[in-house]
Structures are given as structure tokens and as C-alpha cells.
Amino acid sequence: TTTIPVSTTTTTEIPTVIELSNFSAIPGDGEITLMWRTESEIDTAGFNIYRGVIGSAEMTKLNKTLIPAKGTATSGAEYTYVDDAVRNGVIYIYKLEDVDTTGTVTEHKPVRATPRWIYSLFHQN
């Protein structure tokens, strides 16, 4: 009997160097406002946002171009993106990913929200 050792290689991609302190989805009437905050951003090129519908594995990228990073290694930044292409009563899921200057992508924990017409009662002028 001959034993041949099997070698395996594991490649682990190092995540981007960003400290995300908040990512939330705030529902409105026919819109959802996404807000995120970073505490620091090292070599961050920008962000992408993806939207899906509960019960579906399909996610659609919302931004046509990378949302530019505004933070630095010593100070983060606040970001806002309004998604007004939603229907009231539908549960939406959003994923945020950051992209560094070398192209490395890191996905963050998804958030969800359901827009409803009732929210317009609270935001009248």
C-alpha cells in the first residue's frame, strides 16, 4: 500500500480595513433611506448598495458608480442613500459592501425595511 499525502491550500481574502459603526434602513412612504457611518476608513475607494426582496435570493446593485469614500484612517464619515424605487408594503433587504483601493470587497450584515404610506402622515410640511 502506498500512501500519498494530499496537500491543500486555503486562501483567505483579507477584509477591507474599515470600521463600520452603523448601517440602517429607515422606511418612509414610497422610499427607504439607507444610512451608514464609519469610524475609520483605510484605503477605502467607496461603497456599493444592493437591494433584494424578502424570499428572493436575487440582489440588484442600486448605484451605477461606486459611492466615493469620504473618511480617512483617523476619522470616519456619514453616508446617506435614498431608494425611491420601492413599493409600499414590500419587505426589502439591503446589503452594503465596501471596496478598497486594491479592489478587495467586504460585505456587511444586511438590513431590512418596509415602506408604508402611513409614514407620510408623520412627515407633512
C-alpha positions in Angstrom: 0.0 0.0 0.0 1.3 3.4 -0.9 0.2 6.5 0.9 0.4 9.7 -1.0 0.0 12.9 1.1 -2.7 15.3 -0.2 -1.8 18.9 0.0 -4.4 21.6 0.3 -4.1 25.3 0.0 -6.5 27.6 1.7 -6.7 31.2 0.6 -8.3 33.7 2.8 -9.1 37.1 1.5 -8.2 39.8 4.0 -11.3 42.0 4.5 -11.0 45.7 3.8 -9.8 47.9 6.6 -13.0 49.8 7.6 -14.7 50.2 10.9 -18.5 50.3 10.2 -20.3 51.5 13.3 -23.8 51.7 11.9 -25.9 50.6 8.9 -29.6 51.1 9.0 -32.6 51.3 6.7 -35.3 53.8 7.6 -38.7 53.3 5.9 -40.8 56.1 4.5 -43.8 56.5 2.2 -42.5 55.0 -1.1 -38.9 55.3 -0.1 -36.3 53.8 2.2 -33.3 55.9 3.4 -30.1 54.0 4.0 -27.7 55.5 6.4 -24.2 54.2 7.4 -21.4 55.5 9.5 -17.8 54.6 9.6 -15.3 55.3 12.4 -12.3 54.9 10.1 -11.5 54.1 6.5 -8.1 52.9 5.4 -7.5 52.8 1.6 -11.3 52.7 1.0 -12.3 53.5 -2.5 -16.1 53.5 -1.9 -19.3 51.6 -1.4 -22.0 49.6 -3.3 -25.6 49.1 -2.2 -27.6 46.0 -3.2 -31.4 45.6 -2.8 -33.4 42.4 -2.7 -36.9 41.4 -1.7 -37.6 39.1 1.2 -38.0 35.5 0.0 -35.8 36.0 -3.1 -32.0 35.3 -3.4 -31.6 37.9 -6.2 -30.0 41.2 -5.2 -29.7 44.2 -7.5 -26.9 46.8 -7.4 -28.5 50.2 -6.9 -25.7 52.6 -7.5 -24.4 52.9 -11.1 -20.9 54.0 -9.9 -19.0 53.5 -6.7 -20.2 55.8 -3.9 -17.0 57.6 -3.1 -15.4 57.2 0.3 -15.2 60.3 2.5 -13.5 59.0 5.6 -9.8 58.7 6.5 -7.7 56.4 8.6 -8.3 58.7 11.7 -11.8 59.8 11.1 -14.9 58.2 9.5 -17.8 59.6 7.7 -21.6 59.5 7.5 -23.4 58.4 4.3 -27.0 58.6 3.1 -28.7 56.9 0.1 -32.4 57.3 -0.6 -34.0 54.4 -2.5 -37.2 55.8 -4.0 -37.8 52.9 -6.4 -39.7 50.8 -3.9 -43.3 49.8 -3.3 -45.2 50.3 -0.1 -45.8 47.1 1.9 -42.9 45.1 0.4 -40.1 44.0 2.7 -36.8 44.9 1.2 -33.3 43.7 2.2 -30.2 45.8 1.7 -26.5 44.8 1.6 -23.7 47.3 1.9 -20.2 46.4 0.6 -17.1 48.5 0.8 -14.4 48.3 -1.8 -10.7 49.2 -1.1 -8.2 50.7 -3.5 -6.9 47.3 -4.5 -10.4 46.0 -5.4 -11.0 43.9 -2.3 -14.7 43.8 -1.4 -16.2 43.3 2.1 -19.9 42.7 2.6 -21.6 43.9 5.8 -24.6 42.4 7.6 -27.8 43.1 5.7 -30.6 45.3 7.0 -34.3 45.3 6.1 -37.2 47.8 5.9 -40.8 48.0 4.7 -42.0 51.3 3.3 -45.6 52.3 4.1 -47.9 55.1 3.2 -48.6 55.8 6.9 -45.1 57.3 7.2 -46.3 60.3 5.1 -48.6 61.3 8.0 -45.6 61.9 10.2 -43.6 63.9 7.6 -46.1 66.5 6.4 -45.0 70.1 5.9 
